[in-house]
Amino acid sequence: MSIWLMLGLFLVLANLPWIGDRVFFVYALERKSNWLRLFELMVYFFISLGIGIAFEIRFSGDVYTQGWEFFVTVLSLFLVLSVPGVIYRYQWLPMQYKFK
């Protein structure tokens, strides 16, 4: 159950930069740049790594050391989880504005 909860949380975190034009849902911008969205995505990635480490400490009591391959794989998974937000932002929204 906890793995599904963690993956669901990562899905939400991966899609937060693409939802609106507020930076970290605090500071409103007229139009958020793509670089700012990518920066926000990387911050959420590191937050998700922290959550993963906290889950590992909670359930096993120790943190297993990982190599760079693990982090590249986790980053790739996080980017794949952000695909629904990217599709929403760059394909679905422009199509909605086009047909209004």
N, C-alpha and C positions, 0 to 999 in steps of 0.2 A: 504493500500500500504506500509506503513512504517513497519508493522509487517513482511511482506514478504522480504523487504529489509534487515531488521535486521536478520531474519533467514538465508537469503542467505549469509550475512556477517559472521555469526557464522559458517556456513558450510565451508566457505573458511578458516576462522581462525582455525577450528578444523582439517583441512586437511593439513595445512602448515608444520607441523613437519615431515610428512611422504613423502613429495614431493622430497626433495633433501638431500644432505649431508652437507649443510651449516647451521651453527648455526644462527638462526634468519635472514637468507639470507645475512649474513655479513661475517662471518669467515668460510672459507672452511676447511673441514676435509676430510681425506682420507676415513674414515668410521665413521659415527656418531653412538654412542652406543644407546642402547634402553633406558637407564636411562636418557640420554641427551634428547632424543625424548620425553619422558614422562615429564621431567622438562619443556621443551619448550611447550608442550601441556598444562601444568598447568599455565604457564605464559600467554598463549593465552586465557585460560579460565578466568583468572582474568581481562585481557583486555576486554573480551566480557562482563563480569559483569559490568565493568566501562561504556562500551558503553550502556548497558541496563539501567543503572542508569541515564545516560545522556539523553537517550530517554524518560525515565519516567519523569524526571524533565522538559524536553522540552514540553512534551504534557500534563502533568497533573499539573505541578508546584510544586509537592511535591513527596517525596519518601515514599512509604508505607513500614512500618517495616515488616520484614519477619522473620520467625523462621528457625530452622535448616532444617526442612523438605523441604522448598522451595529450599535451596541451594543444598541439595542432589539430588532433582529432576532435577534441572538445570544442575548439573554436569553430571547426567546420560544422559540427552538429549545431552549435548556436546560430551560425549563419543560415543553415538550412531551416531552423526553427523560425527565423525571421522572414522567410519567404512570404507567408500570408500577409504580413504588414506591408512589404514592398509591393506586392500585387495590389493591395488595397490603395496605397498611396499613388502609384504611378500608372496603374491601368484602370482600376475601377472608378476612382474619383474623377479623372479626366473624362471618362466615358459618360459619367453622370452629368457633368457640366456641359458636355457636348449636346446632350439630348434635352436639356432644359429650355 
